[in-house]
Structures are given as C-alpha cells and as structure tokens.
Amino acid sequence: MWKTGQPSRQPTPARNVSRPSNSFTGALTPISLTSVDQSGHEMGVIAAQLLLERIRGRSEVRNEVFTPRLVV
C-alpha cells in the first residue's frame, strides 16, 4: 500500500516451508524441511487387510483413522 507517496514498510510475514510426506527423498535435500508423516506403510497394510476382508465376504463398513505426525 502506498501512503503519502511512500511504499508501506510492513514487515514480511514468516514463511513455513514444509513437504507433505516424510519420505526418504526429502532427507536428500540440502536444507532441512518440516514434513508430515502420514503413516504410509501402516495405511497400506490396513488397506490390504480391508481389501482381503471384502474379498472374503465382509459387507459392513469399517473406518480407520490415522493421525499424522509433524516431523521437524
């Protein structure tokens, strides 16, 4: 914003740099980034179990909730 012909001297807000998953490739970057561990392996295991249960005849709905973990 311009006031009296001069640019505003508002401080720039801090930026948070993060990546969406805690994969091994993120550790290869030259800078440290915050990431979110989304339990990918555990999620895959549960998904396979649920699929096998469906194939074997389970008809009721089953929900699984995974809590993400912030990795700094």
Secondary structure, 3 states (H helix, E strand, C coil): CEECCEECCCCCCCCCCEECCCCHHHHHCCCCCEEEECCHHHHHHHHHHHHHHHHCCCCCCCCCCCCCEEEC
